[in-house]
Amino acid sequence: MSIQAINVRNQFKGKVREIVRGDVVSEVDVETPWGIVTSVITTRSVDELSLVVGSDVVALVKSTEVSIAKL
């Protein structure tokens, strides 16, 4: 999978540092050169993206929401 274009300007490349799994939502901490970015996403999304500690990701920040894209 590769991202060809996206309208979110605030993008932070990093690696997954920690995943705190919940029944419905999980907390994903992403280590970036600028610090830790934390995203709360569905646990289903964590599984579908096959996110694990060390995964290369991009944190996409828009307003108060932080999304995750796996690289």
All heavy atoms as a GROMACS GRO file, in nm:
protein
  537
    1MET      N    1   0.084  -0.118   0.000
    1MET     CA    2   0.000   0.000   0.000
    1MET      C    3   0.088   0.123   0.000
    1MET      O    4   0.187   0.130   0.070
    1MET     CB    5  -0.086   0.001   0.126
    1MET     CG    6  -0.172   0.123   0.139
    1MET     SD    7  -0.267   0.120   0.290
    1MET     CE    8  -0.210   0.271   0.362
    2SER      N    9   0.052   0.219  -0.081
    2SER     CA   10   0.122   0.347  -0.078
    2SER      C   11   0.019   0.457  -0.090
    2SER      O   12  -0.084   0.441  -0.155
    2SER     CB   13   0.225   0.357  -0.191
    2SER     OG   14   0.160   0.355  -0.317
    3ILE      N   15   0.048   0.568  -0.027
    3ILE     CA   16  -0.042   0.683  -0.032
    3ILE      C   17   0.004   0.772  -0.146
    3ILE      O   18   0.118   0.818  -0.147
    3ILE     CB   19  -0.039   0.760   0.101
    3ILE    CG1   20  -0.087   0.670   0.215
    3ILE    CG2   21  -0.127   0.885   0.093
    3ILE    CD1   22  -0.069   0.730   0.352
    4GLN      N   23  -0.081   0.794  -0.244
    4GLN     CA   24  -0.047   0.878  -0.360
    4GLN      C   25  -0.066   1.026  -0.328
    4GLN      O   26   0.014   1.108  -0.368
    4GLN     CB   27  -0.132   0.838  -0.480
    4GLN     CG   28  -0.109   0.696  -0.526
    4GLN     CD   29   0.035   0.672  -0.569
    4GLN    OE1   30   0.094   0.753  -0.639
    4GLN    NE2   31   0.091   0.561  -0.526
    5ALA      N   32  -0.173   1.057  -0.259
    5ALA     CA   33  -0.200   1.197  -0.223
    5ALA      C   34  -0.299   1.198  -0.107
    5ALA      O   35  -0.380   1.107  -0.092
    5ALA     CB   36  -0.260   1.272  -0.342
    6ILE      N   37  -0.287   1.301  -0.026
    6ILE     CA   38  -0.379   1.315   0.088
    6ILE      C   39  -0.392   1.464   0.120
    6ILE      O   40  -0.297   1.540   0.098
    6ILE     CB   41  -0.332   1.234   0.211
    6ILE    CG1   42  -0.442   1.225   0.314
    6ILE    CG2   43  -0.204   1.289   0.268
    6ILE    CD1   44  -0.424   1.112   0.412
    7ASN      N   45  -0.507   1.505   0.169
    7ASN     CA   46  -0.528   1.647   0.193
    7ASN      C   47  -0.486   1.692   0.333
    7ASN      O   48  -0.494   1.809   0.364
    7ASN     CB   49  -0.676   1.684   0.170
    7ASN     CG   50  -0.766   1.624   0.276
    7ASN    OD1   51  -0.733   1.525   0.340
    7ASN    ND2   52  -0.883   1.683   0.292
    8VAL      N   53  -0.438   1.601   0.416
    8VAL     CA   54  -0.396   1.637   0.551
    8VAL      C   55  -0.252   1.688   0.545
    8VAL      O   56  -0.162   1.618   0.500
    8VAL     CB   57  -0.405   1.515   0.646
    8VAL    CG1   58  -0.357   1.553   0.784
    8VAL    CG2   59  -0.548   1.464   0.651
    9ARG      N   60  -0.230   1.810   0.588
    9ARG     CA   61  -0.098   1.871   0.577
    9ARG      C   62  -0.006   1.835   0.694
    9ARG      O   63   0.115   1.830   0.678
    9ARG     CB   64  -0.110   2.022   0.566
    9ARG     CG   65  -0.182   2.064   0.440
    9ARG     CD   66  -0.167   2.213   0.416
    9ARG     NE   67  -0.247   2.256   0.306
    9ARG     CZ   68  -0.210   2.247   0.179
    9ARG    NH1   69  -0.095   2.195   0.149
    9ARG    NH2   70  -0.289   2.289   0.084
   10ASN      N   71  -0.062   1.813   0.811
   10ASN     CA   72   0.019   1.783   0.929
   10ASN      C   73   0.043   1.632   0.936
   10ASN      O   74  -0.040   1.557   0.986
   10ASN     CB   75  -0.051   1.832   1.056
   10ASN     CG   76  -0.069   1.982   1.056
   10ASN    OD1   77   0.022   2.054   1.017
   10ASN    ND2   78  -0.185   2.028   1.095
   11GLN      N   79   0.158   1.590   0.884
   11GLN     CA   80   0.193   1.449   0.878
   11GLN      C   81   0.326   1.427   0.949
   11GLN      O   82   0.420   1.502   0.928
   11GLN     CB   83   0.206   1.403   0.733
   11GLN     CG   84   0.082   1.426   0.651
   11GLN     CD   85   0.101   1.390   0.506
   11GLN    OE1   86   0.183   1.305   0.473
   11GLN    NE2   87   0.027   1.455   0.420
   12PHE      N   88   0.330   1.326   1.034
   12PHE     CA   89   0.450   1.297   1.112
   12PHE      C   90   0.488   1.151   1.093
   12PHE      O   91   0.418   1.062   1.141
   12PHE     CB   92   0.427   1.327   1.260
   12PHE     CG   93   0.383   1.467   1.286
   12PHE    CD1   94   0.248   1.499   1.300
   12PHE    CD2   95   0.476   1.570   1.296
   12PHE    CE1   96   0.207   1.629   1.324
   12PHE    CE2   97   0.436   1.701   1.320
   12PHE     CZ   98   0.301   1.730   1.333
   13LYS      N   99   0.598   1.126   1.022
   13LYS     CA  100   0.647   0.989   1.007
   13LYS      C  101   0.706   0.943   1.139
   13LYS      O  102   0.772   1.020   1.209
   13LYS     CB  103   0.756   0.981   0.900
   13LYS     CG  104   0.705   0.975   0.760
   13LYS     CD  105   0.821   0.947   0.667
   13LYS     CE  106   0.771   0.933   0.525
   13LYS     NZ  107   0.883   0.904   0.432
   14GLY      N  108   0.684   0.817   1.171
   14GLY     CA  109   0.741   0.764   1.293
   14GLY      C  110   0.724   0.614   1.302
   14GLY      O  111   0.683   0.549   1.205
   15LYS      N  112   0.754   0.562   1.418
   15LYS     CA  113   0.739   0.419   1.447
   15LYS      C  114   0.646   0.402   1.566
   15LYS      O  115   0.649   0.483   1.659
   15LYS     CB  116   0.874   0.357   1.480
   15LYS     CG  117   0.967   0.343   1.361
   15LYS     CD  118   1.086   0.257   1.398
   15LYS     CE  119   1.180   0.242   1.280
   15LYS     NZ  120   1.129   0.157   1.175
   16VAL      N  121   0.566   0.297   1.560
   16VAL     CA  122   0.479   0.266   1.673
   16VAL      C  123   0.566   0.231   1.793
   16VAL      O  124   0.652   0.143   1.785
   16VAL     CB  125   0.382   0.151   1.640
   16VAL    CG1  126   0.302   0.112   1.764
   16VAL    CG2  127   0.290   0.190   1.526
   17ARG      N  128   0.547   0.303   1.901
   17ARG     CA  129   0.625   0.282   2.024
   17ARG      C  130   0.551   0.192   2.122
   17ARG      O  131   0.610   0.110   2.190
   17ARG     CB  132   0.653   0.418   2.089
   17ARG     CG  133   0.729   0.410   2.218
   17ARG     CD  134   0.754   0.550   2.269
   17ARG     NE  135   0.829   0.544   2.392
   17ARG     CZ  136   0.814   0.628   2.491
   17ARG    NH1  137   0.726   0.725   2.483
   17ARG    NH2  138   0.887   0.617   2.599
   18GLU      N  139   0.418   0.209   2.130
   18GLU     CA  140   0.338   0.131   2.224
   18GLU      C  141   0.195   0.125   2.175
   18GLU      O  142   0.145   0.220   2.114
   18GLU     CB  143   0.342   0.196   2.363
   18GLU     CG  144   0.266   0.121   2.469
   18GLU     CD  145   0.271   0.186   2.606
   18GLU    OE1  146   0.319   0.301   2.618
   18GLU    OE2  147   0.227   0.122   2.701
   19ILE      N  148   0.130   0.012   2.200
   19ILE     CA  149  -0.013  -0.004   2.171
   19ILE      C  150  -0.081  -0.052   2.299
   19ILE      O  151  -0.041  -0.154   2.356
   19ILE     CB  152  -0.037  -0.106   2.058
   19ILE    CG1  153   0.029  -0.059   1.928
   19ILE    CG2  154  -0.188  -0.127   2.037
   19ILE    CD1  155   0.027  -0.163   1.816
   20VAL      N  156  -0.179   0.023   2.344
   20VAL     CA  157  -0.259  -0.016   2.460
   20VAL      C  158  -0.394  -0.058   2.406
   20VAL      O  159  -0.476   0.026   2.369
   20VAL     CB  160  -0.271   0.100   2.562
   20VAL    CG1  161  -0.355   0.056   2.680
   20VAL    CG2  162  -0.135   0.149   2.606
   21ARG      N  163  -0.415  -0.190   2.399
   21ARG     CA  164  -0.536  -0.244   2.338
   21ARG      C  165  -0.654  -0.241   2.435
   21ARG      O  166  -0.640  -0.272   2.552
   21ARG     CB  167  -0.514  -0.388   2.293
   21ARG     CG  168  -0.417  -0.400   2.177
   21ARG     CD  169  -0.399  -0.545   2.137
   21ARG     NE  170  -0.523  -0.603   2.088
   21ARG     CZ  171  -0.560  -0.600   1.960
   21ARG    NH1  172  -0.483  -0.545   1.870
   21ARG    NH2  173  -0.674  -0.655   1.924
   22GLY      N  174  -0.768  -0.204   2.381
   22GLY     CA  175  -0.893  -0.212   2.454
   22GLY      C  176  -0.990  -0.299   2.377
   22GLY      O  177  -0.960  -0.342   2.266
   23ASP      N  178  -1.107  -0.325   2.434
   23ASP     CA  179  -1.206  -0.406   2.366
   23ASP      C  180  -1.256  -0.340   2.238
   23ASP      O  181  -1.276  -0.406   2.137
   23ASP     CB  182  -1.325  -0.436   2.457
   23ASP     CG  183  -1.289  -0.528   2.572
   23ASP    OD1  184  -1.189  -0.603   2.559
   23ASP    OD2  185  -1.358  -0.524   2.675
   24VAL      N  186  -1.276  -0.208   2.244
   24VAL     CA  187  -1.332  -0.136   2.130
   24VAL      C  188  -1.231  -0.039   2.068
   24VAL      O  189  -1.218  -0.032   1.947
   24VAL     CB  190  -1.460  -0.058   2.172
   24VAL    CG1  191  -1.516   0.022   2.056
   24VAL    CG2  192  -1.564  -0.156   2.226
   25VAL      N  193  -1.161   0.036   2.152
   25VAL     CA  194  -1.061   0.132   2.102
   25VAL      C  195  -0.925   0.101   2.164
   25VAL      O  196  -0.916   0.041   2.271
   25VAL     CB  197  -1.100   0.279   2.131
   25VAL    CG1  198  -1.225   0.319   2.055
   25VAL    CG2  199  -1.116   0.304   2.279
   26SER      N  200  -0.822   0.142   2.092
   26SER     CA  201  -0.685   0.122   2.139
   26SER      C  202  -0.609   0.254   2.127
   26SER      O  203  -0.642   0.338   2.043
   26SER     CB  204  -0.614   0.016   2.054
   26SER     OG  205  -0.672  -0.109   2.073
   27GLU      N  206  -0.508   0.269   2.213
   27GLU     CA  207  -0.422   0.387   2.212
   27GLU      C  208  -0.291   0.349   2.144
   27GLU      O  209  -0.228   0.250   2.182
   27GLU     CB  210  -0.398   0.430   2.356
   27GLU     CG  211  -0.317   0.555   2.373
   27GLU     CD  212  -0.302   0.589   2.519
   27GLU    OE1  213  -0.404   0.589   2.592
   27GLU    OE2  214  -0.188   0.615   2.560
   28VAL      N  215  -0.253   0.425   2.042
   28VAL     CA  216  -0.130   0.398   1.968
   28VAL      C  217  -0.036   0.517   1.986
   28VAL      O  218  -0.070   0.629   1.947
   28VAL     CB  219  -0.160   0.376   1.817
   28VAL    CG1  220  -0.031   0.348   1.741
   28VAL    CG2  221  -0.260   0.263   1.798
   29ASP      N  222   0.081   0.491   2.045
   29ASP     CA  223   0.183   0.594   2.062
   29ASP      C  224   0.282   0.582   1.948
   29ASP      O  225   0.336   0.473   1.923
   29ASP     CB  226   0.257   0.579   2.194
   29ASP     CG  227   0.171   0.615   2.315
   29ASP    OD1  228   0.067   0.680   2.296
   29ASP    OD2  229   0.209   0.578   2.427
   30VAL      N  230   0.306   0.693   1.879
   30VAL     CA  231   0.398   0.696   1.765
   30VAL      C  232   0.516   0.786   1.801
   30VAL      O  233   0.497   0.903   1.836
   30VAL     CB  234   0.327   0.749   1.638
   30VAL    CG1  235   0.426   0.757   1.521
   30VAL    CG2  236   0.208   0.662   1.604
   31GLU      N  237   0.636   0.730   1.793
   31GLU     CA  238   0.759   0.807   1.818
   31GLU      C  239   0.799   0.876   1.688
   31GLU      O  240   0.822   0.810   1.587
   31GLU     CB  241   0.869   0.714   1.865
   31GLU     CG  242   1.000   0.785   1.891
   31GLU     CD  243   1.041   0.777   2.036
   31GLU    OE1  244   1.004   0.681   2.103
   31GLU    OE2  245   1.109   0.870   2.079
   32THR      N  246   0.806   1.009   1.692
   32THR     CA  247   0.847   1.088   1.575
   32THR      C  248   0.970   1.169   1.614
   32THR      O  249   1.001   1.181   1.734
   32THR     CB  250   0.735   1.185   1.530
   32THR    OG1  251   0.730   1.296   1.621
   32THR    CG2  252   0.599   1.117   1.523
   33PRO      N  253   1.039   1.227   1.517
   33PRO     CA  254   1.153   1.313   1.550
   33PRO      C  255   1.114   1.434   1.636
   33PRO      O  256   1.199   1.495   1.700
   33PRO     CB  257   1.205   1.358   1.414
   33PRO     CG  258   1.161   1.252   1.319
   33PRO     CD  259   1.029   1.205   1.372
   34TRP      N  260   0.986   1.467   1.637
   34TRP     CA  261   0.937   1.584   1.711
   34TRP      C  262   0.872   1.546   1.843
   34TRP      O  263   0.819   1.631   1.912
   34TRP     CB  264   0.839   1.663   1.624
   34TRP     CG  265   0.903   1.701   1.494
   34TRP    CD1  266   0.980   1.811   1.471
   34TRP    CD2  267   0.899   1.628   1.373
   34TRP    NE1  268   1.026   1.809   1.341
   34TRP    CE2  269   0.978   1.698   1.279
   34TRP    CE3  270   0.840   1.510   1.333
   34TRP    CZ2  271   0.996   1.653   1.150
   34TRP    CZ3  272   0.859   1.465   1.203
   34TRP    CH2  273   0.936   1.538   1.114
   35GLY      N  274   0.871   1.419   1.878
   35GLY     CA  275   0.812   1.373   2.002
   35GLY      C  276   0.708   1.265   1.978
   35GLY      O  277   0.693   1.214   1.867
   36ILE      N  278   0.637   1.230   2.083
   36ILE     CA  279   0.535   1.125   2.077
   36ILE      C  280   0.402   1.183   2.033
   36ILE      O  281   0.358   1.286   2.085
   36ILE     CB  282   0.517   1.058   2.216
   36ILE    CG1  283   0.649   1.000   2.266
   36ILE    CG2  284   0.408   0.951   2.211
   36ILE    CD1  285   0.703   0.887   2.185
   37VAL      N  286   0.338   1.118   1.937
   37VAL     CA  287   0.203   1.151   1.894
   37VAL      C  288   0.116   1.032   1.932
   37VAL      O  289   0.151   0.917   1.902
   37VAL     CB  290   0.195   1.177   1.742
   37VAL    CG1  291   0.053   1.201   1.698
   37VAL    CG2  292   0.284   1.293   1.703
   38THR      N  293   0.006   1.057   2.000
   38THR     CA  294  -0.083   0.950   2.044
   38THR      C  295  -0.214   0.957   1.968
   38THR      O  296  -0.273   1.064   1.954
   38THR     CB  297  -0.110   0.960   2.195
   38THR    OG1  298   0.015   0.951   2.264
   38THR    CG2  299  -0.201   0.848   2.243
   39SER      N  300  -0.258   0.842   1.919
   39SER     CA  301  -0.385   0.832   1.849
   39SER      C  302  -0.473   0.729   1.918
   39SER      O  303  -0.424   0.624   1.960
   39SER     CB  304  -0.360   0.788   1.704
   39SER     OG  305  -0.482   0.769   1.636
   40VAL      N  306  -0.600   0.758   1.930
   40VAL     CA  307  -0.697   0.661   1.979
   40VAL      C  308  -0.780   0.619   1.859
   40VAL      O  309  -0.852   0.700   1.800
   40VAL     CB  310  -0.786   0.720   2.091
   40VAL    CG1  311  -0.893   0.620   2.133
   40VAL    CG2  312  -0.701   0.762   2.210
   41ILE      N  313  -0.764   0.491   1.820
   41ILE     CA  314  -0.835   0.438   1.703
   41ILE      C  315  -0.904   0.308   1.744
   41ILE      O  316  -0.875   0.253   1.850
   41ILE     CB  317  -0.740   0.415   1.583
   41ILE    CG1  318  -0.630   0.313   1.618
   41ILE    CG2  319  -0.678   0.546   1.537
   41ILE    CD1  320  -0.538   0.279   1.501
   42THR      N  321  -0.992   0.260   1.659
   42THR     CA  322  -1.060   0.135   1.693
   42THR      C  323  -0.960   0.020   1.696
   42THR      O  324  -0.861   0.020   1.621
   42THR     CB  325  -1.172   0.101   1.592
   42THR    OG1  326  -1.115   0.079   1.465
   42THR    CG2  327  -1.278   0.212   1.586
   43THR      N  328  -0.986  -0.074   1.781
   43THR     CA  329  -0.901  -0.194   1.788
   43THR      C  330  -0.910  -0.271   1.658
   43THR      O  331  -0.810  -0.330   1.613
   43THR     CB  332  -0.943  -0.280   1.908
   43THR    OG1  333  -0.928  -0.200   2.027
   43THR    CG2  334  -0.858  -0.404   1.922
   44ARG      N  335  -1.023  -0.267   1.592
   44ARG     CA  336  -1.037  -0.330   1.461
   44ARG      C  337  -0.939  -0.269   1.361
   44ARG      O  338  -0.876  -0.340   1.283
   44ARG     CB  339  -1.180  -0.316   1.409
   44ARG     CG  340  -1.198  -0.376   1.269
   44ARG     CD  341  -1.336  -0.355   1.216
   44ARG     NE  342  -1.427  -0.443   1.286
   44ARG     CZ  343  -1.556  -0.450   1.260
   44ARG    NH1  344  -1.611  -0.374   1.168
   44ARG    NH2  345  -1.633  -0.534   1.328
   45SER      N  346  -0.922  -0.137   1.366
   45SER     CA  347  -0.827  -0.071   1.276
   45SER      C  348  -0.684  -0.112   1.307
   45SER      O  349  -0.604  -0.132   1.215
   45SER     CB  350  -0.840   0.081   1.286
   45SER     OG  351  -0.964   0.124   1.233
   46VAL      N  352  -0.651  -0.126   1.434
   46VAL     CA  353  -0.517  -0.174   1.473
   46VAL      C  354  -0.492  -0.310   1.409
   46VAL      O  355  -0.387  -0.335   1.350
   46VAL     CB  356  -0.502  -0.182   1.626
   46VAL    CG1  357  -0.372  -0.253   1.664
   46VAL    CG2  358  -0.506  -0.043   1.689
   47ASP      N  359  -0.592  -0.398   1.417
   47ASP     CA  360  -0.578  -0.533   1.361
   47ASP      C  361  -0.572  -0.530   1.209
   47ASP      O  362  -0.489  -0.598   1.147
   47ASP     CB  363  -0.693  -0.623   1.408
   47ASP     CG  364  -0.690  -0.648   1.557
   47ASP    OD1  365  -0.582  -0.632   1.620
   47ASP    OD2  366  -0.796  -0.683   1.613
   48GLU      N  367  -0.660  -0.452   1.145
   48GLU     CA  368  -0.663  -0.447   0.998
   48GLU      C  369  -0.536  -0.386   0.940
   48GLU      O  370  -0.494  -0.424   0.831
   48GLU     CB  371  -0.786  -0.370   0.950
   48GLU     CG  372  -0.916  -0.447   0.971
   48GLU     CD  373  -1.040  -0.370   0.932
   48GLU    OE1  374  -1.031  -0.251   0.894
   48GLU    OE2  375  -1.150  -0.430   0.942
   49LEU      N  376  -0.473  -0.292   1.013
   49LEU     CA  377  -0.347  -0.233   0.968
   49LEU      C  378  -0.227  -0.318   1.010
   49LEU      O  379  -0.114  -0.288   0.973
   49LEU     CB  380  -0.331  -0.092   1.027
   49LEU     CG  381  -0.424   0.016   0.971
   49LEU    CD1  382  -0.415   0.143   1.054
   49LEU    CD2  383  -0.392   0.044   0.826
   50SER      N  384  -0.254  -0.424   1.085
   50SER     CA  385  -0.147  -0.512   1.136
   50SER      C  386  -0.041  -0.432   1.212
   50SER      O  387   0.079  -0.454   1.196
   50SER     CB  388  -0.082  -0.591   1.023
   50SER     OG  389  -0.176  -0.670   0.955
   51LEU      N  390  -0.087  -0.337   1.293
   51LEU     CA  391   0.006  -0.253   1.368
   51LEU      C  392   0.067  -0.332   1.483
   51LEU      O  393  -0.003  -0.401   1.557
   51LEU     CB  394  -0.065  -0.130   1.423
   51LEU     CG  395  -0.115  -0.028   1.321
   51LEU    CD1  396  -0.186   0.086   1.392
   51LEU    CD2  397  -0.001   0.024   1.236
   52VAL      N  398   0.198  -0.320   1.495
   52VAL     CA  399   0.272  -0.378   1.607
   52VAL      C  400   0.379  -0.277   1.646
   52VAL      O  401   0.409  -0.184   1.570
   52VAL     CB  402   0.338  -0.514   1.570
   52VAL    CG1  403   0.234  -0.620   1.540
   52VAL    CG2  404   0.434  -0.498   1.453
   53VAL      N  405   0.435  -0.293   1.763
   53VAL     CA  406   0.545  -0.206   1.805
   53VAL      C  407   0.656  -0.217   1.701
   53VAL      O  408   0.692  -0.326   1.658
   53VAL     CB  409   0.595  -0.246   1.945
   53VAL    CG1  410   0.722  -0.170   1.980
   53VAL    CG2  411   0.487  -0.219   2.049
   54GLY      N  412   0.703  -0.101   1.654
   54GLY     CA  413   0.807  -0.096   1.552
   54GLY      C  414   0.756  -0.072   1.412
   54GLY      O  415   0.836  -0.047   1.320
   55SER      N  416   0.623  -0.080   1.389
   55SER     CA  417   0.569  -0.054   1.256
   55SER      C  418   0.599   0.089   1.213
   55SER      O  419   0.586   0.183   1.292
   55SER     CB  420   0.416  -0.073   1.254
   55SER     OG  421   0.378  -0.206   1.273
   56ASP      N  422   0.638   0.106   1.086
   56ASP     CA  423   0.654   0.239   1.029
   56ASP      C  424   0.517   0.293   0.993
   56ASP      O  425   0.439   0.225   0.923
   56ASP     CB  426   0.741   0.234   0.903
   56ASP     CG  427   0.886   0.203   0.933
   56ASP    OD1  428   0.938   0.258   1.033
   56ASP    OD2  429   0.948   0.126   0.859
   57VAL      N  430   0.485   0.413   1.041
   57VAL     CA  431   0.354   0.473   1.018
   57VAL      C  432   0.369   0.623   0.992
   57VAL      O  433   0.476   0.680   1.010
   57VAL     CB  434   0.259   0.451   1.139
   57VAL    CG1  435   0.230   0.304   1.161
   57VAL    CG2  436   0.314   0.515   1.265
   58VAL      N  437   0.260   0.682   0.951
   58VAL     CA  438   0.248   0.828   0.942
   58VAL      C  439   0.130   0.867   1.028
   58VAL      O  440   0.020   0.813   1.011
   58VAL     CB  441   0.225   0.875   0.796
   58VAL    CG1  442   0.201   1.024   0.792
   58VAL    CG2  443   0.342   0.837   0.708
   59ALA      N  444   0.150   0.957   1.123
   59ALA     CA  445   0.041   1.012   1.202
   59ALA      C  446  -0.013   1.132   1.126
   59ALA      O  447   0.062   1.224   1.092
   59ALA     CB  448   0.091   1.055   1.340
   60LEU      N  449  -0.141   1.130   1.095
   60LEU     CA  450  -0.207   1.236   1.019
   60LEU      C  451  -0.293   1.315   1.116
   60LEU      O  452  -0.389   1.262   1.171
   60LEU     CB  453  -0.292   1.175   0.907
   60LEU     CG  454  -0.220   1.077   0.815
   60LEU    CD1  455  -0.318   1.002   0.728
   60LEU    CD2  456  -0.118   1.151   0.731
   61VAL      N  457  -0.258   1.440   1.137
   61VAL     CA  458  -0.325   1.523   1.238
   61VAL      C  459  -0.415   1.624   1.168
   61VAL      O  460  -0.369   1.704   1.087
   61VAL     CB  461  -0.222   1.596   1.327
   61VAL    CG1  462  -0.294   1.681   1.430
   61VAL    CG2  463  -0.128   1.497   1.392
   62LYS      N  464  -0.543   1.618   1.201
   62LYS     CA  465  -0.638   1.713   1.147
   62LYS      C  466  -0.730   1.755   1.260
   62LYS      O  467  -0.800   1.671   1.318
   62LYS     CB  468  -0.719   1.651   1.033
   62LYS     CG  469  -0.805   1.750   0.961
   62LYS     CD  470  -0.853   1.695   0.828
   62LYS     CE  471  -0.926   1.805   0.754
   62LYS     NZ  472  -0.966   1.762   0.622
   63SER      N  473  -0.725   1.882   1.297
   63SER     CA  474  -0.804   1.935   1.406
   63SER      C  475  -0.772   1.859   1.535
   63SER      O  476  -0.658   1.855   1.576
   63SER     CB  477  -0.953   1.931   1.371
   63SER     OG  478  -1.029   1.993   1.469
   64THR      N  479  -0.871   1.793   1.594
   64THR     CA  480  -0.847   1.721   1.719
   64THR      C  481  -0.832   1.571   1.696
   64THR      O  482  -0.830   1.493   1.790
   64THR     CB  483  -0.964   1.744   1.817
   64THR    OG1  484  -1.084   1.698   1.755
   64THR    CG2  485  -0.976   1.890   1.855
   65GLU      N  486  -0.824   1.529   1.572
   65GLU     CA  487  -0.816   1.386   1.539
   65GLU      C  488  -0.678   1.350   1.488
   65GLU      O  489  -0.619   1.422   1.411
   65GLU     CB  490  -0.920   1.356   1.431
   65GLU     CG  491  -0.925   1.211   1.392
   65GLU     CD  492  -1.033   1.186   1.287
   65GLU    OE1  493  -1.142   1.242   1.301
   65GLU    OE2  494  -1.003   1.113   1.191
   66VAL      N  495  -0.627   1.236   1.533
   66VAL     CA  496  -0.500   1.183   1.483
   66VAL      C  497  -0.529   1.048   1.420
   66VAL      O  498  -0.576   0.956   1.486
   66VAL     CB  499  -0.396   1.166   1.596
   66VAL    CG1  500  -0.268   1.106   1.541
   66VAL    CG2  501  -0.368   1.300   1.662
   67SER      N  502  -0.505   1.036   1.289
   67SER     CA  503  -0.524   0.910   1.218
   67SER      C  504  -0.389   0.846   1.195
   67SER      O  505  -0.286   0.912   1.200
   67SER     CB  506  -0.592   0.936   1.082
   67SER     OG  507  -0.717   0.999   1.100
   68ILE      N  508  -0.390   0.716   1.166
   68ILE     CA  509  -0.266   0.641   1.142
   68ILE      C  510  -0.272   0.577   1.004
   68ILE      O  511  -0.374   0.516   0.968
   68ILE     CB  512  -0.249   0.530   1.248
   68ILE    CG1  513  -0.236   0.589   1.389
   68ILE    CG2  514  -0.129   0.441   1.217
   68ILE    CD1  515  -0.110   0.667   1.413
   69ALA      N  516  -0.163   0.589   0.928
   69ALA     CA  517  -0.147   0.520   0.800
   69ALA      C  518  -0.023   0.434   0.809
   69ALA      O  519   0.083   0.484   0.846
   69ALA     CB  520  -0.135   0.620   0.685
   70LYS      N  521  -0.036   0.305   0.778
   70LYS     CA  522   0.081   0.217   0.784
   70LYS      C  523   0.162   0.231   0.656
   70LYS      O  524   0.106   0.236   0.547
   70LYS     CB  525   0.038   0.071   0.803
   70LYS     CG  526   0.156  -0.021   0.821
   70LYS     CD  527   0.115  -0.161   0.854
   70LYS     CE  528   0.237  -0.248   0.874
   70LYS     NZ  529   0.200  -0.388   0.893
   71LEU      N  530   0.293   0.235   0.668
   71LEU     CA  531   0.380   0.245   0.551
   71LEU      C  532   0.427   0.108   0.508
   71LEU      O  533   0.438   0.019   0.584
   71LEU     CB  534   0.502   0.333   0.584
   71LEU     CG  535   0.469   0.477   0.619
   71LEU    CD1  536   0.597   0.552   0.654
   71LEU    CD2  537   0.400   0.545   0.502
   0.00000   0.00000   0.00000
